[in-house]
Amino acid sequence: MNDRALTIGRRLGVCLIGALLVLAAPAAAQVRFRITYDVQSRDARATVLEGRVYNDTGTDAFDVWVTAEALSASGKVLGKGIAFVGSSISRGDSAPFEAKVPVAEGVESFRIAVSSYRAGREVQSP
């Protein structure tokens, strides 16, 4: 094998090892949003859930959306609604939302989670 082939092989090996280290690194801290809600109303077509999303992530959150799911007693998703929360929720702040979930037979509970957002800059300690 010539010197050029050895150099290319070493570079590829270093790149592969670097990629494996990145993949094996522990995941970043879990994103933390708190959500509270109440069932506001029910009619023949939908259940309206009103609540607040609290941004406990340590960064500002932009373009925040939630997904609300209607669940059976066994946890099966029976219906789903997606709602826009707000264009910006500052770190430590909250924003209201209203989500509509289609009516389904056998709904026992609801689960709501932030399903999409863009993170702002992390707060740096002095």
C-alpha positions as CSV (number, residue, x, y, z in Angstrom):
1,M,0.0,0.0,0.0
2,N,1.4,3.4,-0.8
3,D,1.7,6.4,1.6
4,R,-1.3,8.2,0.0
5,A,-3.6,5.3,0.5
6,L,-2.4,4.9,4.2
7,T,-3.1,8.6,4.8
8,I,-6.6,8.4,3.3
9,G,-7.3,5.2,5.3
10,R,-6.2,6.9,8.6
11,R,-8.4,9.9,7.9
12,L,-11.4,7.7,7.2
13,G,-10.7,5.8,10.4
14,V,-10.5,9.0,12.5
15,C,-13.7,10.3,10.9
16,L,-15.5,7.0,11.7
17,I,-14.3,6.9,15.3
18,G,-15.4,10.6,15.7
19,A,-18.8,9.7,14.3
20,L,-19.2,6.8,16.6
21,L,-18.2,8.9,19.7
22,V,-20.9,11.5,18.7
23,L,-23.5,8.8,18.4
24,A,-22.5,7.1,21.7
25,A,-22.5,10.4,23.6
26,P,-25.3,10.7,26.2
27,A,-28.4,12.6,25.0
28,A,-28.7,16.2,25.9
29,A,-30.8,17.1,28.9
30,Q,-34.5,16.3,28.5
31,V,-36.5,19.3,27.2
32,R,-38.7,20.5,30.0
33,F,-42.1,22.0,29.5
34,R,-44.9,21.7,32.1
35,I,-48.5,21.6,30.9
36,T,-51.7,22.2,32.8
37,Y,-55.1,21.9,31.3
38,D,-58.9,21.6,32.0
39,V,-61.7,20.3,29.9
40,Q,-63.5,23.5,29.0
41,S,-66.4,22.1,27.0
42,R,-67.7,19.1,25.1
43,D,-70.1,18.9,22.2
44,A,-71.1,16.4,19.5
45,R,-68.0,17.2,17.5
46,A,-65.1,18.0,19.8
47,T,-63.8,18.3,23.3
48,V,-62.1,21.7,24.0
49,L,-59.1,21.6,26.3
50,E,-57.7,24.9,27.7
51,G,-54.4,25.1,29.4
52,R,-51.0,26.7,29.8
53,V,-47.5,25.6,28.6
54,Y,-44.7,26.6,31.1
55,N,-41.3,26.9,29.6
56,D,-38.8,25.4,32.1
57,T,-36.2,24.6,29.5
58,G,-33.7,27.4,30.4
59,T,-34.0,28.9,26.9
60,D,-36.6,30.9,25.0
61,A,-39.0,28.8,22.9
62,F,-40.3,30.0,19.6
63,D,-43.2,28.8,17.4
64,V,-44.6,26.4,20.1
65,W,-47.2,23.8,19.2
66,V,-48.9,21.2,21.4
67,T,-50.5,17.8,20.5
68,A,-53.5,16.8,22.5
69,E,-54.5,13.1,22.5
70,A,-57.7,11.5,23.8
71,L,-56.9,8.2,25.4
72,S,-58.8,5.0,26.2
73,A,-58.5,3.3,29.6
74,S,-55.7,1.1,28.1
75,G,-53.8,4.2,26.8
76,K,-54.8,3.7,23.1
77,V,-55.0,7.0,21.2
78,L,-58.7,7.6,20.1
79,G,-58.4,11.1,18.8
80,K,-55.8,13.8,18.3
81,G,-55.7,17.6,17.9
82,I,-52.8,20.0,17.3
83,A,-52.8,23.6,18.4
84,F,-50.5,26.6,18.1
85,V,-49.5,28.0,21.5
86,G,-47.5,31.0,20.6
87,S,-44.7,32.6,18.6
88,S,-42.6,33.0,21.7
89,I,-42.5,31.7,25.3
90,S,-39.6,33.2,27.3
91,R,-37.7,31.0,29.6
92,G,-39.5,30.7,32.9
93,D,-42.7,32.1,31.4
94,S,-45.9,30.5,30.2
95,A,-48.5,30.9,27.5
96,P,-52.2,29.8,27.2
97,F,-53.5,27.4,24.6
98,E,-56.8,25.9,23.4
99,A,-56.8,22.5,21.7
100,K,-59.8,20.7,20.2
101,V,-59.9,16.9,20.1
102,P,-62.5,15.1,18.0
103,V,-65.1,13.2,20.0
104,A,-64.6,9.5,20.2
105,E,-66.3,6.8,22.2
106,G,-64.4,5.4,25.2
107,V,-62.3,8.4,26.1
108,E,-61.0,8.1,29.6
109,S,-58.3,10.8,29.7
110,F,-56.1,13.2,27.7
111,R,-52.4,13.6,27.2
112,I,-50.9,16.9,26.0
113,A,-47.3,17.4,25.0
114,V,-45.3,20.1,23.3
115,S,-44.8,18.6,19.8
116,S,-42.9,21.3,18.1
117,Y,-40.8,24.4,18.9
118,R,-37.6,26.2,18.1
119,A,-35.1,26.7,20.9
120,G,-33.5,30.1,21.5
121,R,-30.1,30.7,23.0
122,E,-29.1,28.9,26.2
123,V,-28.6,31.1,29.2
124,Q,-24.9,31.3,30.1
125,S,-23.9,31.6,33.7
126,P,-21.3,34.3,34.6
